């Protein structure tokens, strides 16, 4: 299958997010566990003194004040992807086939919902959660 994936999104950052940092998610990719790791940076051109930990990040971006840039990888026993993105959209690359595709990411509580090839009739979605401590 061409898309078993997961990703980071601005809307998936915890409310305590810093201006830059790392996150990790565990994703269900059609019954196979995937491990997502990513590094992010919040860029606030309008209000550089903005502390992302002081506001809900999705509200900040919704207001157009900040952007989040990120990169990372998703690995599972069956596949390996790398990705880069900004705000809600990331470009993934399958490292075995070199295929590239877009992923939209939306926060649903603590769940990160990923939609691969969102404008295609056969779009697929995957759910990710923070790892259990």
Secondary structure by P-SEA (a helix, b strand, c coil): ccccccccccccccccccccbbbbbbbbcccbbbbbbbbbbbbbccccccccccccaaaaaaacccccccccccccccccccccccccbbbbbcccccccbbbbbbbcccbbbbbccccccbbbbbbbbcccc
